[in-house]
Amino acid sequence: MTNPAPDTVNADLNESAQVTLDGSGNGTARLTPRGGTRNSGYIWHPNTLFVSCSTNTLEAQAVAYVSYGIQSNAPTDAIGQTLSGSTGDTCGMTQNLRPGDWITVKWTGGDPGAIATMRVTGSVDIPTR
């Protein structure tokens, strides 16, 4: 865990998002910190991003993106890529995210209808005032 700023407490971060892959085996899931306004002091400190799918007949590729203040998955926002997007893989993270920042994962080439999951773990600063 990180050292929280004054007037905050630090707690575990464990958030997830899911998407059902479309008929081509593609899908996008997103997460954003939801704990206040952009400058409220609510900050995610993720250290691990895990991706997987409910089935893996076809192995999906997954690409992770982080964008600040907007929802974007431009090539310059990419932080990691895996060819094991269905069977599962992890990516280390060092970004600090505030409300309005986004973590996005895009899967391509997986099993149509599979449930794709992203999970982010780490710590979160929560303002106390």
C-alpha positions in Angstrom: 0.0 0.0 0.0 1.0 3.6 -0.5 1.3 6.3 2.1 -2.0 8.2 1.9 -2.1 12.0 1.8 -3.3 13.8 5.0 -7.1 13.5 5.6 -7.3 10.2 3.7 -7.3 6.5 4.6 -5.8 3.8 2.5 -7.8 0.6 1.5 -7.4 -2.3 -0.8 -8.4 -1.9 -4.4 -10.1 -4.9 -6.1 -12.4 -3.8 -8.9 -13.5 -5.7 -12.0 -15.5 -5.2 -15.2 -16.9 -7.7 -17.7 -18.0 -7.7 -21.3 -19.6 -10.4 -23.5 -17.5 -10.9 -26.6 -19.4 -10.2 -29.9 -19.9 -12.5 -32.8 -16.3 -11.8 -34.0 -14.9 -12.5 -30.5 -14.2 -8.9 -29.7 -15.2 -6.7 -26.7 -14.2 -3.8 -24.6 -14.4 -3.3 -20.8 -13.6 -0.2 -18.8 -13.1 0.9 -15.2 -12.8 4.4 -13.7 -12.4 5.4 -10.0 -15.8 6.4 -8.7 -15.3 8.0 -5.4 -15.7 11.7 -5.7 -14.7 14.5 -8.0 -11.5 14.7 -10.0 -9.6 16.6 -7.4 -11.3 15.2 -4.2 -8.2 13.2 -3.1 -9.8 9.8 -4.1 -6.9 8.1 -5.9 -6.4 4.5 -7.2 -2.9 3.1 -7.0 -3.3 -0.1 -9.1 -0.4 -2.5 -9.2 -1.9 -5.5 -11.1 -4.3 -5.9 -14.0 -5.6 -9.4 -14.7 -7.5 -10.4 -17.9 -9.3 -13.7 -18.8 -12.3 -15.1 -20.6 -14.8 -17.7 -19.6 -13.9 -20.0 -22.6 -10.7 -20.3 -24.6 -11.3 -22.4 -27.7 -10.0 -19.4 -29.6 -7.3 -17.5 -27.7 -8.1 -13.8 -27.6 -5.5 -11.0 -27.7 -6.0 -8.4 -25.0 -4.6 -4.8 -25.0 -4.8 -2.6 -21.9 -5.0 1.2 -22.1 -4.9 4.0 -19.5 -6.2 7.4 -20.3 -6.3 10.5 -18.1 -9.4 12.8 -17.9 -11.0 11.2 -21.0 -12.1 7.8 -22.1 -9.6 6.8 -24.8 -7.9 3.7 -26.2 -5.6 5.4 -28.6 -2.3 3.6 -29.4 -0.4 6.1 -27.2 -2.6 5.1 -24.2 -1.5 1.4 -24.4 0.3 0.0 -21.3 0.3 -3.7 -22.1 -0.7 -6.5 -24.5 -1.0 -10.2 -24.2 -1.7 -13.1 -26.6 -3.2 -14.9 -23.6 -6.3 -12.8 -23.2 -8.6 -15.8 -22.9 -6.6 -18.2 -20.7 -5.5 -15.4 -18.4 -2.5 -13.0 -18.0 -1.4 -10.2 -15.7 0.2 -6.8 -16.3 1.9 -4.7 -13.7 0.7 -1.1 -13.3 2.2 2.0 -11.7 -0.2 4.7 -12.7 -2.2 6.8 -10.2 -5.8 7.3 -11.3 -8.4 9.8 -10.2 -12.1 10.0 -11.1 -12.3 10.6 -14.8 -9.3 8.5 -15.7 -9.9 5.2 -17.4 -8.5 1.7 -17.6 -9.7 0.0 -20.8 -9.1 -3.5 -22.0 -10.0 -4.6 -25.6 -10.2 -8.2 -26.5 -9.9 -9.4 -30.1 -10.2 -12.9 -31.7 -11.8 -14.7 -28.7 -14.8 -17.1 -28.5 -18.0 -15.3 -29.5 -20.3 -15.1 -26.5 -17.5 -15.6 -24.0 -17.5 -13.4 -20.9 -14.2 -11.4 -20.8 -13.1 -10.1 -17.4 -10.6 -7.5 -16.3 -9.7 -7.2 -12.6 -7.6 -4.4 -11.1 -5.9 -4.8 -7.7 -3.8 -2.4 -5.6 -4.7 0.3 -3.1 -6.9 3.3 -3.0 -6.7 6.6 -1.1 -10.1 7.6 0.3 -10.7 11.2 1.6 -12.0 11.4 5.1 -13.3 14.9 5.0 
